[in-house]
């Protein structure tokens, strides 16, 4: 096999490979000799079939196997000999001329092909001990935990029927029919729907117009759906709701007792508080870590400057761009609505793709040198978590897909590996904890906010990690008896 480098420009490489016809012939004869003792043909005793007869019958197909074997093993072997790592699977190009291909398969011509690939650049080891990270820490006060406990326990509050007008905090039982331009619309009607006034459970303006009504009253309510409403056919439109009040009930006292906790499926009020506290601390802890990770990645980005493989950047950009355009389409918005242009957005996301690829390579190199490992148990837990998100009847199919598809399984392993490398680095660099307020922890970084202004609408990290109260408020704004589709999608994620 003759190997010749025909291109070495930046990270791009092209290798020309030529396998002499005599070597191809030798490989073919090895296969034919091996098959001689196994093939059973009428008219010949076992093991006595002439090799030339076998060649006449199977030579072409055996030679095709030889070709495939060479194409499969050569890139890996050549890169290993050259001490290079390919950024992506090398591309193999061979002749498309049928006559030439036939000569190769018949053993009458050298087999020539080329291998094109980009190498992963050498990443120089750096002393990162000088990196300084300020880690924002929020100590959740007991009052905030207790407030959230009460909100969770609210579902167990009792109500007592009352006479007279409905007031803020009362629960009303209503029938309603929603209409646009006089025509009822899907999802806009319900019977015996319970609504706690002041909960902001329904769209803005609805509950305010129910206050003051009493059992037996009928009223037509006028509202306007928010411009960013999840259902595009309703967003921004004026609507009426024909409402009939069937019952008004006043709230009873809310005491977080063991009995209330048991109604929620827990053994005691103390256990309820313990779980709520853990959830809130985990939530804010995740945001604390996320912000520290952002600082770490920014520091690595400033420290490591090198050309990223274009194919990896292109693949990353395509993933980002697909998500961005899908988000815009679902929101019914354009780049102009986001105060940018498509060209500006593309340029911004191209820079983001390059940063992600470069940092991914840096983290991979650091993790490899630090011997960071993702255990089989960790990978299995992550796989089961992925499977848990799909309907039960599809779970076995999804499990089989991942177990039989190493590339898909690698996509689950990659973020686990990255987080472990980040943990390793946070132990290597200087980290200073700083106590902050809830608002400070939830605030966006100025550069992050500025970056998002220039590009299409991606949810900022701080928004994604908002506390449970805010998330509930956002996701529960809905048309009567129907959650916004966007809120459902967000909760599912």
One Martini backbone bead per residue (centre of mass of N, CA, C, O) as a GRO file, in nm:
protein
  493
    1UNK     BB    1   0.093   0.038   0.026
    2UNK     BB    2   0.043   0.367  -0.089
    3UNK     BB    3   0.124   0.679   0.085
    4UNK     BB    4  -0.002   1.015   0.003
    5UNK     BB    5   0.038   1.347   0.052
    6UNK     BB    6  -0.178   1.614  -0.103
    7UNK     BB    7  -0.275   1.765   0.175
    8UNK     BB    8  -0.158   2.063   0.383
    9UNK     BB    9  -0.407   2.278   0.525
   10UNK     BB   10  -0.401   2.332   0.819
   11UNK     BB   11  -0.649   2.092   0.899
   12UNK     BB   12  -0.620   1.982   0.618
   13UNK     BB   13  -0.649   1.656   0.459
   14UNK     BB   14  -0.483   1.448   0.200
   15UNK     BB   15  -0.497   1.103   0.097
   16UNK     BB   16  -0.321   0.882  -0.108
   17UNK     BB   17  -0.421   0.554  -0.217
   18UNK     BB   18  -0.226   0.254  -0.317
   19UNK     BB   19  -0.318  -0.070  -0.441
   20UNK     BB   20  -0.185  -0.316  -0.574
   21UNK     BB   21  -0.291  -0.570  -0.769
   22UNK     BB   22  -0.117  -0.794  -0.633
   23UNK     BB   23  -0.234  -0.744  -0.347
   24UNK     BB   24  -0.525  -0.799  -0.417
   25UNK     BB   25  -0.476  -1.085  -0.517
   26UNK     BB   26  -0.370  -1.199  -0.250
   27UNK     BB   27  -0.629  -1.145  -0.085
   28UNK     BB   28  -0.812  -1.314  -0.263
   29UNK     BB   29  -0.665  -1.589  -0.232
   30UNK     BB   30  -0.711  -1.615   0.068
   31UNK     BB   31  -1.019  -1.636   0.049
   32UNK     BB   32  -1.034  -1.877  -0.145
   33UNK     BB   33  -0.876  -2.076   0.034
   34UNK     BB   34  -1.072  -2.060   0.271
   35UNK     BB   35  -1.328  -2.150   0.097
   36UNK     BB   36  -1.252  -2.433  -0.008
   37UNK     BB   37  -1.326  -2.591   0.274
   38UNK     BB   38  -1.650  -2.477   0.273
   39UNK     BB   39  -1.746  -2.530   0.002
   40UNK     BB   40  -2.047  -2.651  -0.167
   41UNK     BB   41  -2.036  -2.848  -0.470
   42UNK     BB   42  -2.152  -2.983  -0.732
   43UNK     BB   43  -1.910  -3.238  -0.824
   44UNK     BB   44  -1.759  -3.189  -0.544
   45UNK     BB   45  -1.548  -3.242  -0.311
   46UNK     BB   46  -1.456  -3.164  -0.017
   47UNK     BB   47  -1.185  -2.942  -0.082
   48UNK     BB   48  -1.180  -2.983  -0.432
   49UNK     BB   49  -1.215  -2.702  -0.529
   50UNK     BB   50  -1.108  -2.508  -0.754
   51UNK     BB   51  -0.988  -2.193  -0.740
   52UNK     BB   52  -1.071  -2.097  -1.026
   53UNK     BB   53  -1.368  -2.171  -0.988
   54UNK     BB   54  -1.416  -1.984  -0.750
   55UNK     BB   55  -1.336  -1.726  -0.894
   56UNK     BB   56  -1.557  -1.736  -1.109
   57UNK     BB   57  -1.792  -1.726  -0.891
   58UNK     BB   58  -1.651  -1.522  -0.636
   59UNK     BB   59  -1.439  -1.301  -0.705
   60UNK     BB   60  -1.600  -1.035  -0.711
   61UNK     BB   61  -1.720  -1.045  -0.421
   62UNK     BB   62  -1.448  -1.079  -0.273
   63UNK     BB   63  -1.321  -0.817  -0.380
   64UNK     BB   64  -1.533  -0.632  -0.252
   65UNK     BB   65  -1.449  -0.706   0.036
   66UNK     BB   66  -1.162  -0.602   0.017
   67UNK     BB   67  -1.232  -0.311  -0.042
   68UNK     BB   68  -1.401  -0.259   0.216
   69UNK     BB   69  -1.176  -0.327   0.415
   70UNK     BB   70  -0.979  -0.105   0.327
   71UNK     BB   71  -1.170   0.137   0.369
   72UNK     BB   72  -1.222   0.082   0.675
   73UNK     BB   73  -0.905   0.062   0.784
   74UNK     BB   74  -0.721   0.286   0.667
   75UNK     BB   75  -0.784   0.550   0.818
   76UNK     BB   76  -0.714   0.448   1.099
   77UNK     BB   77  -0.418   0.354   1.039
   78UNK     BB   78  -0.305   0.617   0.919
   79UNK     BB   79  -0.360   0.803   1.162
   80UNK     BB   80  -0.194   0.642   1.364
   81UNK     BB   81   0.080   0.671   1.210
   82UNK     BB   82   0.052   1.003   1.215
   83UNK     BB   83  -0.076   1.108   1.489
   84UNK     BB   84  -0.391   1.147   1.433
   85UNK     BB   85  -0.706   1.332   1.463
   86UNK     BB   86  -1.024   1.321   1.369
   87UNK     BB   87  -1.299   1.523   1.379
   88UNK     BB   88  -1.417   1.333   1.157
   89UNK     BB   89  -1.522   1.132   0.938
   90UNK     BB   90  -1.368   1.024   0.687
   91UNK     BB   91  -1.340   1.077   0.341
   92UNK     BB   92  -1.409   0.852   0.076
   93UNK     BB   93  -1.257   0.838  -0.257
   94UNK     BB   94  -1.363   0.690  -0.560
   95UNK     BB   95  -1.428   0.556  -0.833
   96UNK     BB   96  -1.710   0.598  -1.085
   97UNK     BB   97  -1.601   0.420  -1.296
   98UNK     BB   98  -1.709   0.126  -1.420
   99UNK     BB   99  -1.457   0.017  -1.568
  100UNK     BB  100  -1.256   0.055  -1.339
  101UNK     BB  101  -1.409  -0.108  -1.127
  102UNK     BB  102  -1.398  -0.375  -1.285
  103UNK     BB  103  -1.087  -0.403  -1.286
  104UNK     BB  104  -1.054  -0.418  -0.984
  105UNK     BB  105  -1.246  -0.672  -0.936
  106UNK     BB  106  -1.059  -0.846  -1.149
  107UNK     BB  107  -0.741  -0.760  -1.096
  108UNK     BB  108  -0.639  -0.527  -1.333
  109UNK     BB  109  -0.609  -0.294  -1.100
  110UNK     BB  110  -0.536  -0.055  -0.916
  111UNK     BB  111  -0.621   0.068  -0.592
  112UNK     BB  112  -0.771   0.392  -0.572
  113UNK     BB  113  -0.772   0.647  -0.309
  114UNK     BB  114  -0.920   0.900  -0.096
  115UNK     BB  115  -0.849   1.101   0.205
  116UNK     BB  116  -1.063   1.319   0.390
  117UNK     BB  117  -0.964   1.560   0.650
  118UNK     BB  118  -0.972   1.675   0.987
  119UNK     BB  119  -0.786   1.791   1.240
  120UNK     BB  120  -0.704   1.794   1.559
  121UNK     BB  121  -0.570   2.017   1.733
  122UNK     BB  122  -0.320   2.111   1.915
  123UNK     BB  123  -0.329   2.124   2.276
  124UNK     BB  124  -0.204   2.321   2.501
  125UNK     BB  125  -0.076   2.320   2.800
  126UNK     BB  126  -0.210   2.480   3.091
  127UNK     BB  127  -0.204   2.714   3.349
  128UNK     BB  128  -0.512   2.750   3.553
  129UNK     BB  129  -0.464   2.865   3.850
  130UNK     BB  130  -0.524   3.182   3.774
  131UNK     BB  131  -0.811   3.138   3.777
  132UNK     BB  132  -1.106   3.337   3.856
  133UNK     BB  133  -1.395   3.265   4.061
  134UNK     BB  134  -1.729   3.383   4.111
  135UNK     BB  135  -1.951   3.249   4.348
  136UNK     BB  136  -2.287   3.250   4.367
  137UNK     BB  137  -2.470   3.270   4.682
  138UNK     BB  138  -2.790   3.148   4.806
  139UNK     BB  139  -2.962   3.189   5.102
  140UNK     BB  140  -3.240   3.038   5.193
  141UNK     BB  141  -3.498   3.144   5.351
  142UNK     BB  142  -3.749   3.036   5.555
  143UNK     BB  143  -3.978   3.213   5.438
  144UNK     BB  144  -3.957   3.102   5.147
  145UNK     BB  145  -4.015   2.812   5.214
  146UNK     BB  146  -4.290   2.859   5.351
  147UNK     BB  147  -4.428   2.987   5.108
  148UNK     BB  148  -4.402   2.735   4.925
  149UNK     BB  149  -4.549   2.538   5.106
  150UNK     BB  150  -4.821   2.687   5.087
  151UNK     BB  151  -4.855   2.660   4.782
  152UNK     BB  152  -4.858   2.353   4.778
  153UNK     BB  153  -5.096   2.332   4.999
  154UNK     BB  154  -5.333   2.473   4.849
  155UNK     BB  155  -5.468   2.210   4.727
  156UNK     BB  156  -5.581   2.146   5.040
  157UNK     BB  157  -5.780   2.354   5.052
  158UNK     BB  158  -6.071   2.467   5.188
  159UNK     BB  159  -6.423   2.514   5.096
  160UNK     BB  160  -6.708   2.745   5.148
  161UNK     BB  161  -7.010   2.811   5.094
  162UNK     BB  162  -7.144   3.126   4.973
  163UNK     BB  163  -7.296   3.425   5.001
  164UNK     BB  164  -7.265   3.632   4.744
  165UNK     BB  165  -6.991   3.789   4.648
  166UNK     BB  166  -6.709   3.767   4.476
  167UNK     BB  167  -6.374   3.743   4.590
  168UNK     BB  168  -6.072   3.763   4.662
  169UNK     BB  169  -5.993   3.409   4.700
  170UNK     BB  170  -6.219   3.289   4.581
  171UNK     BB  171  -6.424   3.017   4.472
  172UNK     BB  172  -6.531   2.938   4.146
  173UNK     BB  173  -6.807   2.794   3.969
  174UNK     BB  174  -6.797   2.743   3.608
  175UNK     BB  175  -6.936   2.836   3.301
  176UNK     BB  176  -6.802   2.841   2.954
  177UNK     BB  177  -6.783   3.045   2.642
  178UNK     BB  178  -6.570   3.089   2.379
  179UNK     BB  179  -6.523   3.380   2.155
  180UNK     BB  180  -6.470   3.466   1.801
  181UNK     BB  181  -6.664   3.648   1.624
  182UNK     BB  182  -6.906   3.461   1.761
  183UNK     BB  183  -6.716   3.203   1.767
  184UNK     BB  184  -6.644   2.913   1.877
  185UNK     BB  185  -6.354   2.771   2.033
  186UNK     BB  186  -6.115   2.568   2.086
  187UNK     BB  187  -6.077   2.534   2.437
  188UNK     BB  188  -6.316   2.766   2.540
  189UNK     BB  189  -6.469   2.535   2.708
  190UNK     BB  190  -6.668   2.478   3.018
  191UNK     BB  191  -6.752   2.276   3.307
  192UNK     BB  192  -6.711   2.308   3.632
  193UNK     BB  193  -6.501   2.533   3.684
  194UNK     BB  194  -6.226   2.605   3.886
  195UNK     BB  195  -6.169   2.939   4.042
  196UNK     BB  196  -5.918   3.135   4.180
  197UNK     BB  197  -5.918   3.445   4.276
  198UNK     BB  198  -5.586   3.566   4.196
  199UNK     BB  199  -5.416   3.326   4.049
  200UNK     BB  200  -5.371   3.366   3.736
  201UNK     BB  201  -5.487   3.123   3.553
  202UNK     BB  202  -5.598   3.313   3.362
  203UNK     BB  203  -5.631   3.540   3.156
  204UNK     BB  204  -5.605   3.856   3.133
  205UNK     BB  205  -5.914   3.996   3.282
  206UNK     BB  206  -6.102   3.767   3.375
  207UNK     BB  207  -6.110   3.766   3.691
  208UNK     BB  208  -6.189   4.063   3.739
  209UNK     BB  209  -6.491   4.010   3.606
  210UNK     BB  210  -6.583   3.806   3.843
  211UNK     BB  211  -6.575   3.997   4.040
  212UNK     BB  212  -6.900   4.029   4.208
  213UNK     BB  213  -7.019   3.770   4.161
  214UNK     BB  214  -7.292   3.533   4.176
  215UNK     BB  215  -7.489   3.295   4.211
  216UNK     BB  216  -7.650   3.285   3.881
  217UNK     BB  217  -7.478   3.452   3.721
  218UNK     BB  218  -7.445   3.639   3.410
  219UNK     BB  219  -7.160   3.689   3.178
  220UNK     BB  220  -6.983   3.898   2.953
  221UNK     BB  221  -6.646   3.864   2.864
  222UNK     BB  222  -6.369   4.082   2.793
  223UNK     BB  223  -6.079   3.993   2.596
  224UNK     BB  224  -5.712   3.963   2.543
  225UNK     BB  225  -5.482   3.800   2.398
  226UNK     BB  226  -5.175   3.749   2.410
  227UNK     BB  227  -4.919   3.788   2.181
  228UNK     BB  228  -4.758   3.523   2.328
  229UNK     BB  229  -4.941   3.307   2.278
  230UNK     BB  230  -4.925   2.971   2.215
  231UNK     BB  231  -5.176   3.005   2.036
  232UNK     BB  232  -5.177   3.146   1.727
  233UNK     BB  233  -5.499   3.167   1.677
  234UNK     BB  234  -5.514   3.370   1.954
  235UNK     BB  235  -5.305   3.571   1.935
  236UNK     BB  236  -5.418   3.902   2.000
  237UNK     BB  237  -5.716   3.838   2.044
  238UNK     BB  238  -6.044   3.899   2.064
  239UNK     BB  239  -6.274   3.806   2.335
  240UNK     BB  240  -6.545   3.603   2.456
  241UNK     BB  241  -6.726   3.515   2.770
  242UNK     BB  242  -6.973   3.298   2.869
  243UNK     BB  243  -7.082   3.331   3.205
  244UNK     BB  244  -7.158   3.090   3.473
  245UNK     BB  245  -7.247   3.097   3.806
  246UNK     BB  246  -7.266   2.822   4.050
  247UNK     BB  247  -7.031   2.904   4.266
  248UNK     BB  248  -6.941   3.032   4.595
  249UNK     BB  249  -6.623   3.017   4.777
  250UNK     BB  250  -6.462   3.017   5.077
  251UNK     BB  251  -6.175   3.015   5.243
  252UNK     BB  252  -5.994   2.839   5.442
  253UNK     BB  253  -5.774   2.762   5.655
  254UNK     BB  254  -5.411   2.744   5.631
  255UNK     BB  255  -5.259   2.444   5.744
  256UNK     BB  256  -4.950   2.287   5.795
  257UNK     BB  257  -5.010   1.959   5.823
  258UNK     BB  258  -5.005   1.626   5.835
  259UNK     BB  259  -5.274   1.597   5.683
  260UNK     BB  260  -5.196   1.764   5.438
  261UNK     BB  261  -4.949   1.598   5.359
  262UNK     BB  262  -5.112   1.332   5.315
  263UNK     BB  263  -5.276   1.446   5.073
  264UNK     BB  264  -4.981   1.468   4.915
  265UNK     BB  265  -4.819   1.185   5.002
  266UNK     BB  266  -4.716   1.246   5.294
  267UNK     BB  267  -4.630   1.190   5.634
  268UNK     BB  268  -4.541   1.505   5.678
  269UNK     BB  269  -4.473   1.835   5.726
  270UNK     BB  270  -4.166   1.801   5.752
  271UNK     BB  271  -4.130   1.653   5.483
  272UNK     BB  272  -4.235   1.876   5.305
  273UNK     BB  273  -4.020   2.087   5.383
  274UNK     BB  274  -3.775   1.921   5.303
  275UNK     BB  275  -3.843   1.898   5.000
  276UNK     BB  276  -3.873   2.196   4.931
  277UNK     BB  277  -3.593   2.282   5.022
  278UNK     BB  278  -3.436   2.096   4.829
  279UNK     BB  279  -3.547   2.210   4.565
  280UNK     BB  280  -3.460   2.504   4.599
  281UNK     BB  281  -3.155   2.454   4.647
  282UNK     BB  282  -3.108   2.304   4.381
  283UNK     BB  283  -3.194   2.530   4.194
  284UNK     BB  284  -2.990   2.746   4.292
  285UNK     BB  285  -2.740   2.567   4.265
  286UNK     BB  286  -2.754   2.538   3.957
  287UNK     BB  287  -2.717   2.844   3.902
  288UNK     BB  288  -2.449   2.876   4.042
  289UNK     BB  289  -2.299   2.677   3.859
  290UNK     BB  290  -2.363   2.802   3.586
  291UNK     BB  291  -2.214   3.071   3.639
  292UNK     BB  292  -1.940   2.945   3.695
  293UNK     BB  293  -1.914   2.804   3.423
  294UNK     BB  294  -1.924   3.056   3.249
  295UNK     BB  295  -1.662   3.177   3.359
  296UNK     BB  296  -1.481   2.941   3.284
  297UNK     BB  297  -1.535   2.945   2.977
  298UNK     BB  298  -1.440   3.234   2.933
  299UNK     BB  299  -1.151   3.179   3.026
  300UNK     BB  300  -1.087   2.959   2.816
  301UNK     BB  301  -1.149   3.132   2.566
  302UNK     BB  302  -0.913   3.334   2.630
  303UNK     BB  303  -0.678   3.115   2.643
  304UNK     BB  304  -0.797   2.968   2.377
  305UNK     BB  305  -0.643   2.998   2.046
  306UNK     BB  306  -0.793   2.833   1.764
  307UNK     BB  307  -0.855   2.638   1.507
  308UNK     BB  308  -1.151   2.511   1.401
  309UNK     BB  309  -1.315   2.266   1.270
  310UNK     BB  310  -1.533   2.321   1.013
  311UNK     BB  311  -1.723   2.074   1.036
  312UNK     BB  312  -1.798   2.113   1.331
  313UNK     BB  313  -1.906   2.399   1.305
  314UNK     BB  314  -2.123   2.339   1.097
  315UNK     BB  315  -2.284   2.136   1.271
  316UNK     BB  316  -2.337   2.330   1.509
  317UNK     BB  317  -2.479   2.552   1.354
  318UNK     BB  318  -2.714   2.382   1.244
  319UNK     BB  319  -2.833   2.318   1.519
  320UNK     BB  320  -2.885   2.606   1.610
  321UNK     BB  321  -3.047   2.714   1.363
  322UNK     BB  322  -3.281   2.518   1.382
  323UNK     BB  323  -3.376   2.616   1.663
  324UNK     BB  324  -3.416   2.915   1.604
  325UNK     BB  325  -3.622   2.891   1.368
  326UNK     BB  326  -3.827   2.729   1.530
  327UNK     BB  327  -3.880   2.938   1.750
  328UNK     BB  328  -3.981   3.160   1.563
  329UNK     BB  329  -4.214   3.005   1.435
  330UNK     BB  330  -4.368   2.939   1.702
  331UNK     BB  331  -4.380   3.260   1.778
  332UNK     BB  332  -4.433   3.439   1.520
  333UNK     BB  333  -4.142   3.547   1.438
  334UNK     BB  334  -3.876   3.770   1.364
  335UNK     BB  335  -3.579   3.926   1.334
  336UNK     BB  336  -3.703   4.209   1.351
  337UNK     BB  337  -3.846   4.160   1.626
  338UNK     BB  338  -3.533   4.117   1.748
  339UNK     BB  339  -3.345   4.346   1.640
  340UNK     BB  340  -3.258   4.202   1.362
  341UNK     BB  341  -3.086   3.995   1.135
  342UNK     BB  342  -3.003   3.723   0.964
  343UNK     BB  343  -2.703   3.793   0.925
  344UNK     BB  344  -2.643   3.865   1.220
  345UNK     BB  345  -2.732   3.597   1.340
  346UNK     BB  346  -2.540   3.416   1.187
  347UNK     BB  347  -2.279   3.544   1.292
  348UNK     BB  348  -2.334   3.493   1.592
  349UNK     BB  349  -2.372   3.176   1.568
  350UNK     BB  350  -2.096   3.122   1.449
  351UNK     BB  351  -1.939   3.211   1.698
  352UNK     BB  352  -2.074   3.010   1.889
  353UNK     BB  353  -1.987   2.752   1.744
  354UNK     BB  354  -1.683   2.798   1.768
  355UNK     BB  355  -1.676   2.807   2.074
  356UNK     BB  356  -1.795   2.528   2.134
  357UNK     BB  357  -1.585   2.361   1.986
  358UNK     BB  358  -1.331   2.464   2.125
  359UNK     BB  359  -1.423   2.394   2.417
  360UNK     BB  360  -1.471   2.096   2.368
  361UNK     BB  361  -1.174   2.029   2.305
  362UNK     BB  362  -1.054   2.131   2.567
  363UNK     BB  363  -1.215   1.949   2.762
  364UNK     BB  364  -1.124   1.683   2.639
  365UNK     BB  365  -0.822   1.718   2.692
  366UNK     BB  366  -0.835   1.763   2.997
  367UNK     BB  367  -0.991   1.501   3.065
  368UNK     BB  368  -0.782   1.302   2.952
  369UNK     BB  369  -0.536   1.397   3.130
  370UNK     BB  370  -0.724   1.354   3.404
  371UNK     BB  371  -0.895   1.090   3.379
  372UNK     BB  372  -1.183   1.126   3.298
  373UNK     BB  373  -1.486   0.945   3.392
  374UNK     BB  374  -1.759   0.749   3.271
  375UNK     BB  375  -1.959   0.549   3.405
  376UNK     BB  376  -2.182   0.300   3.357
  377UNK     BB  377  -2.384   0.396   3.572
  378UNK     BB  378  -2.410   0.688   3.472
  379UNK     BB  379  -2.505   0.616   3.187
  380UNK     BB  380  -2.752   0.450   3.269
  381UNK     BB  381  -2.904   0.675   3.418
  382UNK     BB  382  -2.920   0.867   3.175
  383UNK     BB  383  -3.074   0.673   2.993
  384UNK     BB  384  -3.324   0.638   3.175
  385UNK     BB  385  -3.397   0.937   3.175
  386UNK     BB  386  -3.451   0.947   2.872
  387UNK     BB  387  -3.670   0.722   2.862
  388UNK     BB  388  -3.877   0.852   3.068
  389UNK     BB  389  -3.981   1.075   2.844
  390UNK     BB  390  -4.127   0.846   2.717
  391UNK     BB  391  -4.348   0.646   2.637
  392UNK     BB  392  -4.384   0.332   2.755
  393UNK     BB  393  -4.429   0.183   2.469
  394UNK     BB  394  -4.125   0.312   2.371
  395UNK     BB  395  -3.885   0.236   2.562
  396UNK     BB  396  -3.758  -0.020   2.439
  397UNK     BB  397  -3.691   0.106   2.166
  398UNK     BB  398  -3.501   0.326   2.276
  399UNK     BB  399  -3.305   0.144   2.420
  400UNK     BB  400  -3.213  -0.018   2.170
  401UNK     BB  401  -3.106   0.218   2.010
  402UNK     BB  402  -2.875   0.299   2.206
  403UNK     BB  403  -2.735   0.015   2.235
  404UNK     BB  404  -2.702   0.002   1.896
  405UNK     BB  405  -2.588   0.321   1.913
  406UNK     BB  406  -2.298   0.470   1.975
  407UNK     BB  407  -2.354   0.765   1.888
  408UNK     BB  408  -2.600   0.810   2.072
  409UNK     BB  409  -2.455   0.739   2.339
  410UNK     BB  410  -2.244   0.967   2.313
  411UNK     BB  411  -2.459   1.198   2.354
  412UNK     BB  412  -2.491   1.120   2.660
  413UNK     BB  413  -2.194   1.126   2.757
  414UNK     BB  414  -2.085   1.412   2.695
  415UNK     BB  415  -2.225   1.588   2.923
  416UNK     BB  416  -2.107   1.424   3.156
  417UNK     BB  417  -1.813   1.478   3.094
  418UNK     BB  418  -1.819   1.785   3.103
  419UNK     BB  419  -1.912   1.814   3.401
  420UNK     BB  420  -1.661   1.666   3.518
  421UNK     BB  421  -1.454   1.866   3.410
  422UNK     BB  422  -1.564   2.112   3.552
  423UNK     BB  423  -1.525   2.003   3.835
  424UNK     BB  424  -1.222   1.974   3.810
  425UNK     BB  425  -1.162   2.278   3.751
  426UNK     BB  426  -1.298   2.399   4.011
  427UNK     BB  427  -1.058   2.259   4.179
  428UNK     BB  428  -0.812   2.421   4.031
  429UNK     BB  429  -0.927   2.682   4.070
  430UNK     BB  430  -1.021   2.996   4.186
  431UNK     BB  431  -1.281   3.002   4.437
  432UNK     BB  432  -1.527   3.254   4.524
  433UNK     BB  433  -1.757   3.311   4.763
  434UNK     BB  434  -2.075   3.493   4.719
  435UNK     BB  435  -2.314   3.666   4.865
  436UNK     BB  436  -2.655   3.679   4.750
  437UNK     BB  437  -2.931   3.762   4.609
  438UNK     BB  438  -3.191   3.654   4.438
  439UNK     BB  439  -3.176   3.874   4.216
  440UNK     BB  440  -2.875   3.842   4.151
  441UNK     BB  441  -2.887   3.544   4.061
  442UNK     BB  442  -3.119   3.597   3.834
  443UNK     BB  443  -2.949   3.773   3.688
  444UNK     BB  444  -2.814   3.890   3.415
  445UNK     BB  445  -2.567   3.916   3.223
  446UNK     BB  446  -2.473   4.172   3.034
  447UNK     BB  447  -2.347   4.013   2.791
  448UNK     BB  448  -2.581   3.820   2.755
  449UNK     BB  449  -2.802   4.026   2.699
  450UNK     BB  450  -2.665   4.156   2.457
  451UNK     BB  451  -2.645   3.902   2.282
  452UNK     BB  452  -2.958   3.847   2.271
  453UNK     BB  453  -3.038   4.110   2.123
  454UNK     BB  454  -2.880   4.032   1.847
  455UNK     BB  455  -3.055   3.776   1.858
  456UNK     BB  456  -3.233   3.529   1.866
  457UNK     BB  457  -3.470   3.369   2.081
  458UNK     BB  458  -3.305   3.271   2.359
  459UNK     BB  459  -3.300   3.133   2.651
  460UNK     BB  460  -3.190   3.227   2.932
  461UNK     BB  461  -3.043   3.099   3.201
  462UNK     BB  462  -3.193   3.260   3.420
  463UNK     BB  463  -3.478   3.193   3.312
  464UNK     BB  464  -3.461   2.883   3.327
  465UNK     BB  465  -3.378   2.917   3.657
  466UNK     BB  466  -3.620   2.996   3.778
  467UNK     BB  467  -3.827   2.993   4.010
  468UNK     BB  468  -4.110   2.826   4.092
  469UNK     BB  469  -4.302   3.064   4.099
  470UNK     BB  470  -4.243   3.192   3.820
  471UNK     BB  471  -4.295   2.940   3.652
  472UNK     BB  472  -4.586   2.904   3.734
  473UNK     BB  473  -4.691   3.174   3.639
  474UNK     BB  474  -4.616   3.134   3.336
  475UNK     BB  475  -4.755   2.839   3.287
  476UNK     BB  476  -5.065   2.931   3.394
  477UNK     BB  477  -5.128   3.100   3.158
  478UNK     BB  478  -5.468   3.078   3.046
  479UNK     BB  479  -5.713   2.949   2.909
  480UNK     BB  480  -5.988   2.835   2.983
  481UNK     BB  481  -5.915   2.499   3.044
  482UNK     BB  482  -5.622   2.584   2.895
  483UNK     BB  483  -5.310   2.539   2.826
  484UNK     BB  484  -5.039   2.644   2.709
  485UNK     BB  485  -4.834   2.504   2.486
  486UNK     BB  486  -4.566   2.627   2.575
  487UNK     BB  487  -4.586   2.542   2.870
  488UNK     BB  488  -4.590   2.241   2.822
  489UNK     BB  489  -4.317   2.220   2.682
  490UNK     BB  490  -4.148   2.332   2.910
  491UNK     BB  491  -4.224   2.120   3.126
  492UNK     BB  492  -4.126   1.871   2.965
  493UNK     BB  493  -3.821   1.971   2.967
   0.00000   0.00000   0.00000
